[in-house]
């Protein structure tokens, strides 16, 4: 009988793009994607987390934004996006709890 080894990490790094999107969309303001991306990109650059090139980051941000729309956390009206405060707050709290639990799990 062969023993299977688990070599891969199961813990994922925090999703900084989604975190920044949630932070920006938590404001009670509607954004077009271009304006939203410029703010998110600048925030990620300040955190030294904007790697992989601007176009790749733009694609990732758009994909994450569409996931937020599909979950109902963001409302899309034409070309503008506006966050649902309650859903985004719940999502931010869940992400914070997951991020806090991840370092504790890696120590054991």
C-alpha positions, 0 to 999 in steps of 0.5 A: 500500500502506497503512502501519499504525501501532501507536498502542496501548500493549501494556504493561499496568500491574501487576495490583495486585488479583491481587498483593494476593490472592496476598500474602494467600492465601500465608499458610497460612490459609483465608479467607472472601471477605468477610474476604479482601476486607477485608484486600485492600481495606485493603492497597490503600488503604495503597498508595493503589491502591483507586480506582473505588469499593469495590463495583467493587473487590469485583467485580474482586477476586472475578473475580480470585479465581475466576481463581486458583481456575480456575488451581489456585493457590487451593483453594475449600472451601465458602465458604472459600479457601486458597492453594496455596503452591507455585503462588502462589509461582510466580505471584508470581515470574512477576509480579515478573519481568514487572514488572521486564521492563516498565520495561526494555522501555518505555525502548527 
